Structures are given as C-alpha cells and as structure tokens.
Amino acid sequence: MKKTTTFSIAILTVVLVFVGISSFVLADLRNDEIKNDTQTKTEIKFAKTILQNAAIKQGLSKIGEHQTYEVTGTDHWKGLLGKMGNPWPVNGDKLGLKFTVGDFDGQATVLVGNKAGFTAGLQSWDYYEKVNGKYSTDVKDDAGLTFILAAFHYFFEIGNRLLEAPFIRYAGVDSLNGEEVEKVFVSWGNEATKEYDQYVVWIGKESGLIEALTFTTRDNFKPTPAFLYGAILFDDFRNIDGILIPFLQSAQLGEPNGDATDYVHQLKLENFKWDGFSAKEIRPFKNEKAIGNNKP
C-alpha cells in the first residue's frame, strides 16, 4: 500500500511539473534565421509575393466583391482528443454556417438530430444564442463555440487575412504528400509571446495554392500545454464563382502529415454559396458597434 501511494505521489509530481513547465514554454514556429531576423529585403519581398500570389491563385483577391457566404457540412471530431476538444453539442451532424466577409461575425445552426435548431453566433465578438425564437446575449458565454466559429471564419479567408500581418518572412522549402512546398512565416511580431499567434503557410510549388497551415493557439479555449501547436490540411478545392474553396479541412496536431484521414477534427463541406443572405441576418443587435477584423 505504501509503495502504491509513493508511486502515485511520484506520478502526480511529474504531471504537475509537466503542466507547470508547459504553461511557460510557448510553441515557436520560427526557424533560427527568422528568430535572428537576418533576411534581406529581397527575401522578405519574395515571401510576401508568394503569399500574395497564392491568394490571387485561389481567387481570394475577389472576396471583397462579396458581403456574405454560407456553407452546409459536417465537423467530425475523432477519437479521445476529438471527444475532449469538441465544442459542439453534436459530433458529425450537419451544420449550417454563415459568415460576413472580412470580420468575425458568424453564426452556426445544427440542422439535424436531437439538437436541430440550436443556433449560436458572434457579433463583434459578443456571443449569442437563439432562445425561444429570439437572439439573446443573456446566455452563458461558450468559449469553445466562440473559438471554433472564429477559426472557421479565419481559415476560409486565410490568404487575405494573413497578408494584413506586419511580419512576413520566408521559411524555406519542405514537402507535403511527396510534392515540394514553399513555406511563409506570418505573425504580428518577431517574438514567441502570448500576445499574438504565429502561422506558417504551406504553398504548393506546382499548385500555387495554400495546401496546409501550421499555427499556434494562444487563446485556446481548452487548458492545453502551451508548447503544442496545430496544423490544417486544405483539400478538395472547388471553384465557387471564381474563388477556390477547400471543401475538406482536416485539423491535426503538430506538423501536417498530408494524410486527410489522420485528423483531430475535420470540416467537410456539402455546399458553399456567396451572398445568399443579408449580413443583417447574423447581426441581430442593431446597437452593437462593428469592430471589423479586430479583436476586443
């Protein structure tokens, strides 16, 4: 009994030390060259150019011609990690998602199953739900749904959004699914800090498209170790009115491995439509001040 107790205490001590260390050691996606900020103006310009070209190739430069977009699809969370991380009241049931272009106003509705009709949204980062047929912010804030709605919104527009960041650097050449990719590091400064995230964009040399993304999650709604980071694979691009939309988006831990069947969660679209509804539909609070692409 004494040995068992001692062993348990030892395990607990290790876990506490691990958690303590992990809360201070932040994931850092910079290579040494980026950390030292030794790239020339020519190299920096090259990084910005290939990121901009990828956005143009995908048609994302035309996104400003639209005001809203809506999708239907499923978000499946896989295995134990998926079960722990799933913010939805369902898993894999059909969802309807609506977003306005260029900000973080969005709304999700469960379309089938026992939770059909459940609706939650963000307006200027204020969380709301539909209660008894009316939209209300007088509900418990759901950090998980706030996070996932904002993340989906950002990833649909990722090429354009990241071009607005002030710190863009070339991150070298890599491979994905046996094909060569060029990587671009994007952030809001040259530090590993909790104040902002880091991204590495994986652009296919042959396709010219954003095929994957690695990213930190400084404001993750779950108490995960700070040194962990994620990736997302973009697949099944379809041309919707001149803009290529990835109908399959697979989130993974760590570096992207190119295998879309290996995921923590996966967004699979069935339909995508531009300007099928008015922005007012998902901005139910007339007195809410618009804050655009900013965070509160």
Contacts in CASP RR format, 6 or more apart in sequence:
PFRMAT RR
TARGET T0000
AUTHOR 0000-0000-0000
METHOD contacts of the structure
MODEL  1
MKKTTTFSIAILTVVLVFVGISSFVLADLRNDEIKNDTQTKTEIKFAKTI
LQNAAIKQGLSKIGEHQTYEVTGTDHWKGLLGKMGNPWPVNGDKLGLKFT
VGDFDGQATVLVGNKAGFTAGLQSWDYYEKVNGKYSTDVKDDAGLTFILA
AFHYFFEIGNRLLEAPFIRYAGVDSLNGEEVEKVFVSWGNEATKEYDQYV
VWIGKESGLIEALTFTTRDNFKPTPAFLYGAILFDDFRNIDGILIPFLQS
AQLGEPNGDATDYVHQLKLENFKWDGFSAKEIRPFKNEKAIGNNKP
18 225 0 8 1.000
19 225 0 8 1.000
22 225 0 8 1.000
22 226 0 8 1.000
22 227 0 8 1.000
23 225 0 8 1.000
23 226 0 8 1.000
24 226 0 8 1.000
25 226 0 8 1.000
25 227 0 8 1.000
26 192 0 8 1.000
26 193 0 8 1.000
26 194 0 8 1.000
26 216 0 8 1.000
26 218 0 8 1.000
26 226 0 8 1.000
26 227 0 8 1.000
27 192 0 8 1.000
27 198 0 8 1.000
27 216 0 8 1.000
27 226 0 8 1.000
27 227 0 8 1.000
27 228 0 8 1.000
27 229 0 8 1.000
28 35 0 8 1.000
28 192 0 8 1.000
28 198 0 8 1.000
29 185 0 8 1.000
29 198 0 8 1.000
29 199 0 8 1.000
29 200 0 8 1.000
29 214 0 8 1.000
29 215 0 8 1.000
29 216 0 8 1.000
29 229 0 8 1.000
30 185 0 8 1.000
30 190 0 8 1.000
30 192 0 8 1.000
30 198 0 8 1.000
31 171 0 8 1.000
31 172 0 8 1.000
31 185 0 8 1.000
33 39 0 8 1.000
33 169 0 8 1.000
34 169 0 8 1.000
34 171 0 8 1.000
34 185 0 8 1.000
34 190 0 8 1.000
35 190 0 8 1.000
37 169 0 8 1.000
37 190 0 8 1.000
39 47 0 8 1.000
39 169 0 8 1.000
39 170 0 8 1.000
43 169 0 8 1.000
43 170 0 8 1.000
44 168 0 8 1.000
44 169 0 8 1.000
44 170 0 8 1.000
46 170 0 8 1.000
47 168 0 8 1.000
47 169 0 8 1.000
47 170 0 8 1.000
47 171 0 8 1.000
47 184 0 8 1.000
47 185 0 8 1.000
48 163 0 8 1.000
48 168 0 8 1.000
50 182 0 8 1.000
50 184 0 8 1.000
50 203 0 8 1.000
51 159 0 8 1.000
51 162 0 8 1.000
51 163 0 8 1.000
51 168 0 8 1.000
51 184 0 8 1.000
51 186 0 8 1.000
51 201 0 8 1.000
51 203 0 8 1.000
52 163 0 8 1.000
53 208 0 8 1.000
54 159 0 8 1.000
54 201 0 8 1.000
54 203 0 8 1.000
54 208 0 8 1.000
54 209 0 8 1.000
54 210 0 8 1.000
55 61 0 8 1.000
55 159 0 8 1.000
55 160 0 8 1.000
55 163 0 8 1.000
55 210 0 8 1.000
57 207 0 8 1.000
57 208 0 8 1.000
57 209 0 8 1.000
57 244 0 8 1.000
58 159 0 8 1.000
58 209 0 8 1.000
58 210 0 8 1.000
58 237 0 8 1.000
58 243 0 8 1.000
58 244 0 8 1.000
59 242 0 8 1.000
59 243 0 8 1.000
59 244 0 8 1.000
60 157 0 8 1.000
60 159 0 8 1.000
60 160 0 8 1.000
60 243 0 8 1.000
61 160 0 8 1.000
62 242 0 8 1.000
62 243 0 8 1.000
63 101 0 8 1.000
63 102 0 8 1.000
63 157 0 8 1.000
63 160 0 8 1.000
63 243 0 8 1.000
64 101 0 8 1.000
64 102 0 8 1.000
66 101 0 8 1.000
66 274 0 8 1.000
66 275 0 8 1.000
67 100 0 8 1.000
67 101 0 8 1.000
67 275 0 8 1.000
67 279 0 8 1.000
68 98 0 8 1.000
68 99 0 8 1.000
68 100 0 8 1.000
68 101 0 8 1.000
68 274 0 8 1.000
68 275 0 8 1.000
68 276 0 8 1.000
68 277 0 8 1.000
68 278 0 8 1.000
68 279 0 8 1.000
68 282 0 8 1.000
69 98 0 8 1.000
69 99 0 8 1.000
69 101 0 8 1.000
69 156 0 8 1.000
69 272 0 8 1.000
69 273 0 8 1.000
69 274 0 8 1.000
69 275 0 8 1.000
69 276 0 8 1.000
70 96 0 8 1.000
70 97 0 8 1.000
70 98 0 8 1.000
70 99 0 8 1.000
70 272 0 8 1.000
70 273 0 8 1.000
70 276 0 8 1.000
70 277 0 8 1.000
71 96 0 8 1.000
71 97 0 8 1.000
71 269 0 8 1.000
71 270 0 8 1.000
71 271 0 8 1.000
71 272 0 8 1.000
71 273 0 8 1.000
72 94 0 8 1.000
72 95 0 8 1.000
72 96 0 8 1.000
72 97 0 8 1.000
72 111 0 8 1.000
72 269 0 8 1.000
72 270 0 8 1.000
72 271 0 8 1.000
73 94 0 8 1.000
73 95 0 8 1.000
73 96 0 8 1.000
73 97 0 8 1.000
73 267 0 8 1.000
73 268 0 8 1.000
73 269 0 8 1.000
73 270 0 8 1.000
73 271 0 8 1.000
74 92 0 8 1.000
74 93 0 8 1.000
74 94 0 8 1.000
74 95 0 8 1.000
74 267 0 8 1.000
74 268 0 8 1.000
74 270 0 8 1.000
75 88 0 8 1.000
75 92 0 8 1.000
75 95 0 8 1.000
75 148 0 8 1.000
75 265 0 8 1.000
75 266 0 8 1.000
75 267 0 8 1.000
75 268 0 8 1.000
76 91 0 8 1.000
76 92 0 8 1.000
76 265 0 8 1.000
76 266 0 8 1.000
76 268 0 8 1.000
77 83 0 8 1.000
77 85 0 8 1.000
77 86 0 8 1.000
77 88 0 8 1.000
77 91 0 8 1.000
77 92 0 8 1.000
77 264 0 8 1.000
77 265 0 8 1.000
78 263 0 8 1.000
78 264 0 8 1.000
78 265 0 8 1.000
78 266 0 8 1.000
81 253 0 8 1.000
81 264 0 8 1.000
82 264 0 8 1.000
82 265 0 8 1.000
83 91 0 8 1.000
84 222 0 8 1.000
85 222 0 8 1.000
85 264 0 8 1.000
85 265 0 8 1.000
86 265 0 8 1.000
87 142 0 8 1.000
87 143 0 8 1.000
87 144 0 8 1.000
87 145 0 8 1.000
87 147 0 8 1.000
87 148 0 8 1.000
87 221 0 8 1.000
88 95 0 8 1.000
88 110 0 8 1.000
88 145 0 8 1.000
88 148 0 8 1.000
89 110 0 8 1.000
89 115 0 8 1.000
89 118 0 8 1.000
90 110 0 8 1.000
90 113 0 8 1.000
90 114 0 8 1.000
90 115 0 8 1.000
93 110 0 8 1.000
93 111 0 8 1.000
93 112 0 8 1.000
93 113 0 8 1.000
93 115 0 8 1.000
94 110 0 8 1.000
94 111 0 8 1.000
94 112 0 8 1.000
94 270 0 8 1.000
95 108 0 8 1.000
95 109 0 8 1.000
95 110 0 8 1.000
95 111 0 8 1.000
96 108 0 8 1.000
96 109 0 8 1.000
96 110 0 8 1.000
96 111 0 8 1.000
97 106 0 8 1.000
97 107 0 8 1.000
97 108 0 8 1.000
97 149 0 8 1.000
97 152 0 8 1.000
98 106 0 8 1.000
98 107 0 8 1.000
98 108 0 8 1.000
98 277 0 8 1.000
98 281 0 8 1.000
98 282 0 8 1.000
99 105 0 8 1.000
99 106 0 8 1.000
99 107 0 8 1.000
99 152 0 8 1.000
99 153 0 8 1.000
99 156 0 8 1.000
99 282 0 8 1.000
100 106 0 8 1.000
100 279 0 8 1.000
100 282 0 8 1.000
100 283 0 8 1.000
101 157 0 8 1.000
102 157 0 8 1.000
102 160 0 8 1.000
102 161 0 8 1.000
102 292 0 8 1.000
102 293 0 8 1.000
103 290 0 8 1.000
103 291 0 8 1.000
103 292 0 8 1.000
103 293 0 8 1.000
104 122 0 8 1.000
104 124 0 8 1.000
104 125 0 8 1.000
104 149 0 8 1.000
104 150 0 8 1.000
104 153 0 8 1.000
104 154 0 8 1.000
104 292 0 8 1.000
104 293 0 8 1.000
104 295 0 8 1.000
105 122 0 8 1.000
105 123 0 8 1.000
105 124 0 8 1.000
105 279 0 8 1.000
105 282 0 8 1.000
105 283 0 8 1.000
106 121 0 8 1.000
106 122 0 8 1.000
106 123 0 8 1.000
106 149 0 8 1.000
106 153 0 8 1.000
106 282 0 8 1.000
107 119 0 8 1.000
107 120 0 8 1.000
107 121 0 8 1.000
107 122 0 8 1.000
107 149 0 8 1.000
107 281 0 8 1.000
107 282 0 8 1.000
108 119 0 8 1.000
108 120 0 8 1.000
108 121 0 8 1.000
108 145 0 8 1.000
108 149 0 8 1.000
109 117 0 8 1.000
109 118 0 8 1.000
109 119 0 8 1.000
110 116 0 8 1.000
110 117 0 8 1.000
110 118 0 8 1.000
110 119 0 8 1.000
111 117 0 8 1.000
117 130 0 8 1.000
118 129 0 8 1.000
118 130 0 8 1.000
119 129 0 8 1.000
119 130 0 8 1.000
120 127 0 8 1.000
120 128 0 8 1.000
120 129 0 8 1.000
120 130 0 8 1.000
120 142 0 8 1.000
120 145 0 8 1.000
120 149 0 8 1.000
121 127 0 8 1.000
121 128 0 8 1.000
121 129 0 8 1.000
121 145 0 8 1.000
121 149 0 8 1.000
121 282 0 8 1.000
122 128 0 8 1.000
122 146 0 8 1.000
122 149 0 8 1.000
122 150 0 8 1.000
123 282 0 8 1.000
123 283 0 8 1.000
123 284 0 8 1.000
123 285 0 8 1.000
123 288 0 8 1.000
124 288 0 8 1.000
124 289 0 8 1.000
124 290 0 8 1.000
124 291 0 8 1.000
124 292 0 8 1.000
124 296 0 8 1.000
125 146 0 8 1.000
125 291 0 8 1.000
125 295 0 8 1.000
125 296 0 8 1.000
126 137 0 8 1.000
126 285 0 8 1.000
126 288 0 8 1.000
127 137 0 8 1.000
127 139 0 8 1.000
127 141 0 8 1.000
127 142 0 8 1.000
127 145 0 8 1.000
127 146 0 8 1.000
128 135 0 8 1.000
128 136 0 8 1.000
128 137 0 8 1.000
128 139 0 8 1.000
128 284 0 8 1.000
128 285 0 8 1.000
129 135 0 8 1.000
129 136 0 8 1.000
129 139 0 8 1.000
130 136 0 8 1.000
131 138 0 8 1.000
131 139 0 8 1.000
135 284 0 8 1.000
135 285 0 8 1.000
137 285 0 8 1.000
143 221 0 8 1.000
144 221 0 8 1.000
144 222 0 8 1.000
146 221 0 8 1.000
147 219 0 8 1.000
147 220 0 8 1.000
147 221 0 8 1.000
152 267 0 8 1.000
154 161 0 8 1.000
155 213 0 8 1.000
155 232 0 8 1.000
155 249 0 8 1.000
156 245 0 8 1.000
158 201 0 8 1.000
158 210 0 8 1.000
158 213 0 8 1.000
159 201 0 8 1.000
159 210 0 8 1.000
161 293 0 8 1.000
162 168 0 8 1.000
162 186 0 8 1.000
162 199 0 8 1.000
162 201 0 8 1.000
164 293 0 8 1.000
165 186 0 8 1.000
165 187 0 8 1.000
165 188 0 8 1.000
165 199 0 8 1.000
166 188 0 8 1.000
166 189 0 8 1.000
167 185 0 8 1.000
167 186 0 8 1.000
167 187 0 8 1.000
167 188 0 8 1.000
167 189 0 8 1.000
167 190 0 8 1.000
168 184 0 8 1.000
168 185 0 8 1.000
168 186 0 8 1.000
169 184 0 8 1.000
169 185 0 8 1.000
170 182 0 8 1.000
170 183 0 8 1.000
170 184 0 8 1.000
170 185 0 8 1.000
171 183 0 8 1.000
171 184 0 8 1.000
171 185 0 8 1.000
171 200 0 8 1.000
172 182 0 8 1.000
172 183 0 8 1.000
173 180 0 8 1.000
173 181 0 8 1.000
173 182 0 8 1.000
173 183 0 8 1.000
174 180 0 8 1.000
174 181 0 8 1.000
174 183 0 8 1.000
174 202 0 8 1.000
175 181 0 8 1.000
176 202 0 8 1.000
176 204 0 8 1.000
176 211 0 8 1.000
176 212 0 8 1.000
176 256 0 8 1.000
176 258 0 8 1.000
177 258 0 8 1.000
179 204 0 8 1.000
179 205 0 8 1.000
179 206 0 8 1.000
179 207 0 8 1.000
180 204 0 8 1.000
180 205 0 8 1.000
180 206 0 8 1.000
181 202 0 8 1.000
181 203 0 8 1.000
181 204 0 8 1.000
181 205 0 8 1.000
181 211 0 8 1.000
181 212 0 8 1.000
182 202 0 8 1.000
182 203 0 8 1.000
182 204 0 8 1.000
182 205 0 8 1.000
183 200 0 8 1.000
183 201 0 8 1.000
183 202 0 8 1.000
183 203 0 8 1.000
184 200 0 8 1.000
184 201 0 8 1.000
184 203 0 8 1.000
185 198 0 8 1.000
185 199 0 8 1.000
185 200 0 8 1.000
186 198 0 8 1.000
186 199 0 8 1.000
186 200 0 8 1.000
186 201 0 8 1.000
187 196 0 8 1.000
187 197 0 8 1.000
187 198 0 8 1.000
187 199 0 8 1.000
188 195 0 8 1.000
188 196 0 8 1.000
188 197 0 8 1.000
189 196 0 8 1.000
192 198 0 8 1.000
194 218 0 8 1.000
194 226 0 8 1.000
195 218 0 8 1.000
196 218 0 8 1.000
197 215 0 8 1.000
197 216 0 8 1.000
197 217 0 8 1.000
197 218 0 8 1.000
198 215 0 8 1.000
198 216 0 8 1.000
199 213 0 8 1.000
199 214 0 8 1.000
199 215 0 8 1.000
199 216 0 8 1.000
200 213 0 8 1.000
200 214 0 8 1.000
200 215 0 8 1.000
201 210 0 8 1.000
201 213 0 8 1.000
202 210 0 8 1.000
202 211 0 8 1.000
202 212 0 8 1.000
202 213 0 8 1.000
202 214 0 8 1.000
202 256 0 8 1.000
203 209 0 8 1.000
203 210 0 8 1.000
203 211 0 8 1.000
204 211 0 8 1.000
209 234 0 8 1.000
209 237 0 8 1.000
209 244 0 8 1.000
210 234 0 8 1.000
211 233 0 8 1.000
211 234 0 8 1.000
211 235 0 8 1.000
212 231 0 8 1.000
212 232 0 8 1.000
212 233 0 8 1.000
212 234 0 8 1.000
212 256 0 8 1.000
212 258 0 8 1.000
213 231 0 8 1.000
213 232 0 8 1.000
213 234 0 8 1.000
213 256 0 8 1.000
214 229 0 8 1.000
214 230 0 8 1.000
214 231 0 8 1.000
214 254 0 8 1.000
214 255 0 8 1.000
214 256 0 8 1.000
215 229 0 8 1.000
215 230 0 8 1.000
215 231 0 8 1.000
215 232 0 8 1.000
216 229 0 8 1.000
216 230 0 8 1.000
217 224 0 8 1.000
217 229 0 8 1.000
217 230 0 8 1.000
228 253 0 8 1.000
228 254 0 8 1.000
229 253 0 8 1.000
229 254 0 8 1.000
230 251 0 8 1.000
230 252 0 8 1.000
230 253 0 8 1.000
230 254 0 8 1.000
231 251 0 8 1.000
231 252 0 8 1.000
231 253 0 8 1.000
231 254 0 8 1.000
231 255 0 8 1.000
231 256 0 8 1.000
232 249 0 8 1.000
232 250 0 8 1.000
232 251 0 8 1.000
232 252 0 8 1.000
232 256 0 8 1.000
233 248 0 8 1.000
233 249 0 8 1.000
233 250 0 8 1.000
233 252 0 8 1.000
233 256 0 8 1.000
233 258 0 8 1.000
233 260 0 8 1.000
233 263 0 8 1.000
234 246 0 8 1.000
234 248 0 8 1.000
234 249 0 8 1.000
235 246 0 8 1.000
235 247 0 8 1.000
235 248 0 8 1.000
235 249 0 8 1.000
235 250 0 8 1.000
235 260 0 8 1.000
236 246 0 8 1.000
236 247 0 8 1.000
236 248 0 8 1.000
237 244 0 8 1.000
237 245 0 8 1.000
237 246 0 8 1.000
237 247 0 8 1.000
238 244 0 8 1.000
238 245 0 8 1.000
238 247 0 8 1.000
238 272 0 8 1.000
239 245 0 8 1.000
240 272 0 8 1.000
240 273 0 8 1.000
240 274 0 8 1.000
241 274 0 8 1.000
243 274 0 8 1.000
245 269 0 8 1.000
245 272 0 8 1.000
247 268 0 8 1.000
247 269 0 8 1.000
247 272 0 8 1.000
248 260 0 8 1.000
248 266 0 8 1.000
248 267 0 8 1.000
248 268 0 8 1.000
248 269 0 8 1.000
249 266 0 8 1.000
249 267 0 8 1.000
249 268 0 8 1.000
250 260 0 8 1.000
250 262 0 8 1.000
250 263 0 8 1.000
250 266 0 8 1.000
250 267 0 8 1.000
251 263 0 8 1.000
251 264 0 8 1.000
251 265 0 8 1.000
251 266 0 8 1.000
252 262 0 8 1.000
252 263 0 8 1.000
252 264 0 8 1.000
253 264 0 8 1.000
260 266 0 8 1.000
END
